[in-house]
Amino acid sequence: MNNSEIRNVTKEILKGKYKNVMLPFIFATLLVGLASSVDFYNYSYEANGLSYDLTIGSLALFIQGPINIGLATYALSIVNEKEYSYTQIISAFKYFFKALILVIIFTISSLFGFLLLFIPGIIVILMFSQIFYIMADDPETNVMDIFKKSASLMKNKKLQYLGLSLKYFLFFILGIFTVGIWWLWLIPQAYVSFAIFYKELKV
């Protein structure tokens, strides 16, 4: 399935569901975005000092893994036409330490890639882009096996994933001209599209 087909299937799946899924997706996305925002930490440091900034930064690191896995769980349930609930977004906190280790390894791997050069950093991110969906799909999978499986699934699929990501990035930029209103539809579409992409990788 190419990216245009993925987007068409996404729209079909979400037809009639937007009113139920908009708020959970948007709230969780804002939470993760705020947790990883450099501007937020710069402001926090200037306003409250280093100790406060480190405390908030630690809390942010702790929530990123579980929330991302929860979002993947939520999106996969929608794609697989299973019962879905906003509570799935926080369901991965029961795998807190495993999720934390996933984020730490992913972050260190990405940083190491970028230290080498820009392109290796992007390749690492693409290679391990499926870790949250793999964890959501099978929480019992060993951490290192999750990274190995993501690398295996993404073999020869990195350019397609990059294309899908860039397309949604462009749409989000264009959404600025709608005062962010378009984002209400785009955020659910993006997560569901990436869930479909993951599902197609497994076929």
RAURVEN-V269613 format. One record per residue. N is the residue number from 1. PHI is phi as a letter, one per 30 degrees, with the letter a starting at -180 (999 if undefined). OMEGA is omega in whole degrees, -180 to 180 (999 if undefined). Layout:
N;PHI;OMEGA
N;PHI;OMEGA
This chain:
1;999;179
2;d;-174
3;d;177
4;d;178
5;d;178
6;e;-179
7;d;178
8;d;178
9;d;178
10;e;-179
11;d;179
12;d;-180
13;d;-175
14;d;-179
15;e;-180
16;i;-178
17;c;-173
18;e;-176
19;d;-180
20;d;-171
21;c;-177
22;e;-173
23;d;178
24;e;180
25;d;-176
26;d;-179
27;d;-179
28;d;179
29;d;177
30;d;180
31;d;179
32;d;180
33;d;179
34;d;-178
35;d;-177
36;c;-176
37;d;177
38;d;-179
39;d;179
40;d;-178
41;d;176
42;d;179
43;d;-180
44;d;-180
45;d;-179
46;d;-175
47;d;-170
48;b;179
49;j;-174
50;d;-176
51;d;178
52;d;-179
53;d;179
54;d;179
55;d;179
56;d;179
57;d;178
58;d;178
59;d;179
60;d;178
61;e;-177
62;d;-175
63;d;-174
64;d;-179
65;d;-180
66;e;-179
67;d;178
68;d;177
69;d;177
70;d;177
71;d;178
72;d;178
73;d;180
74;d;-179
75;d;179
76;d;178
77;d;178
78;d;-178
79;d;-178
80;d;178
81;h;174
82;c;177
83;d;-179
84;b;-179
85;b;179
86;d;179
87;d;178
88;d;-177
89;d;178
90;c;-176
91;d;-175
92;d;177
93;d;176
94;d;174
95;c;-170
96;e;-174
97;d;178
98;d;178
99;d;179
100;d;179
101;d;177
102;e;-178
103;d;-179
104;d;-180
105;d;179
106;d;-179
107;d;180
108;d;180
109;d;-180
110;d;179
111;d;179
112;d;178
113;d;180
114;d;176
115;d;179
116;d;176
117;a;-178
118;d;-176
119;d;177
120;e;178
121;d;178
122;d;180
123;d;179
124;d;180
125;d;179
126;d;-178
127;d;-177
128;c;-175
129;d;-174
130;c;-173
131;d;-178
132;d;178
133;d;177
134;d;178
135;d;179
136;d;-177
137;d;-179
138;b;-175
139;d;-178
140;d;-179
141;d;177
142;d;-176
143;e;-178
144;d;177
145;d;177
146;d;179
147;d;179
148;d;-179
149;d;178
150;d;179
151;d;-180
152;d;-179
153;d;-175
154;d;177
155;d;-178
156;i;180
157;c;-175
158;d;-178
159;d;178
160;d;179
161;d;178
162;d;178
163;d;179
164;d;179
165;d;-179
166;d;178
167;d;179
168;d;176
169;d;177
170;d;179
171;d;180
172;d;176
173;d;179
174;d;179
175;d;177
176;e;-177
177;d;174
178;c;-177
179;h;177
180;i;-177
181;d;-180
182;d;-179
183;d;179
184;e;178
185;c;-175
186;d;-177
187;d;175
188;d;180
189;d;-179
190;d;-178
191;d;180
192;d;178
193;d;180
194;d;175
195;d;176
196;d;178
197;e;179
198;d;-180
199;d;179
200;d;178
201;d;-176
202;d;-176
203;d;999
